[in-house]
């Protein structure tokens, strides 16, 4: 999972930090799609519900990230 998610995570941060909002929006979309793939193809691991965990915990942060990219806002740099 990390090898698929981490490159998009880094790229979206770098793009936003540089003010390249077209790339940041694209990478945010790719990040969401990658997490979608994780939930589809690795729904559980040793009876641990990866898909449910990802869907529950990532929807709000990904939505916030996408909103900040649309508004061309540097708010996502502050982290949580």
N, C-alpha and C positions, 0 to 999 in steps of 0.2 A: 504494500500500500504506500509506504513512504516514498519509494522510488517513482511513483506516479504522481503523488500529491505535491511533494516538496518542490519540484521545478516550477510548477504553476504558482505556488505560494510565494516563492522568491521573486519570480518575474512580476507578479502583480504588485508586490511591494516596491520593487525597483522602478517599475513603470510609473506608479503613483508618485513616488518620491521625485522622479524626474519630470513630472507633469505631462507624461505621455498618456493622456487619458484614453485614446483609442486602444492602445496596447493594454492598459489596465482593465478596460471593459472586456476586452477579448480574453485576457487571462483569468478574470473573475468568472466569466462564463465557462472557460475550460476547467477551472477549479471545481465549479459546481458539477459539471459533467463527470469529472473524474471521481468525485465522491459518489455520484450516482452509479458509476460503474462498480465502485467498491461495494456498494450496498446490493447491487444486482448479482455480482459474481462471487462475493464472499459474504453472504448473508449471515453466516454464523461461523464461529471458530471455536472448536471444542465446546460446543453447546452455549457459547457466549454470543448473544444476539448483536453482532456488529452492525447489521443493517438498521435495527431499531435504535441503537445508540447513536449512530451517525445521523439518522433522520431527526431524532429528538434534539440533539445538541448542536447541529450545524445549520439548521434552517435560519434561525435568527441572525447569527453572525454573517452568514453568506449574504442574506438579504441586506444587512447593514453595509457590508462591503460593496455590493452592487449599487446600492443607493448612493454611497459616497463617491463611487466612480462616475455615476450619472451626473452628480452635482459638481463633479470635479473638485471634491473636498479632500483636504489632507487629514481629515479626522481619523481615518483608519490607521494613521501612523502612531497614534497615541496608544493603540493596543487596548487590552482589557486588563 
